[in-house]
Amino acid sequence: MIAKRYFPLALVALLSSTLMSCELITGIFKAGVWTGIIAIVVVLALVIWLISRIFGSKD
């Protein structure tokens, strides 16, 4: 009797936590993509700056 009474509530709790975790994982992947893009831009800027310092004009 108790299982019948709380089954819908448990099902809703399970589904809501499952859907929330999907959104959380999506957010983590989006943050990871943007972090990777920013890291690549920073590394490329650093490499270009170093190359310009090494091969730049010697005034």
N, C-alpha and C positions, 0 to 999 in steps of 0.2 A: 504494500500500500504506500509506504513512504517513497519507494523508488518511482512509482507512477507519479507521485506528487511533485518530486523534484527533478524528474527527467527533463522536462522542457526547459527549466531554468539552467540545468547543467549543459544542455545542448546549446542554448543561446550563449552561455559563458564560453564554451569551447569554440564556437564559431566566431565570436567577437574577438577572442584572444588570437585565433588563427589569422583572421583578417588583419588585425593590428600588427602582427609580426611580419606579414607580407609587406605592409607599408613601411615598417621599420627597416627591413632588408633593402627595400627600394631606396629609401633615404640614404642608407649607408653606401650603397653602390653609386648613387648620384654624387655624394660627397667624395667618394674615392675617385671618381672620374674627374671631378673638378680639381681635386688635390693633385692628381697626376698631370693634368693639363698645366696647372700653375707651376708645378715642379719642372716640367719640360721647358716651359717658357723661361723660367729663371735660369736653368742650366744653359740653355741656348744663349741667353743674354750674357751670361758669365763667360762662355766660350768666345763669343764675338768680341767682348771687351778685352779678354786676354790676348786674342789674336791681334786686335788693333793696337794694343800696348806693345806687343812683340815686334810686329811688322810696321808699326806706324812711323811717321816721319821723325827724324832725329834733329829737331830744330835747336 
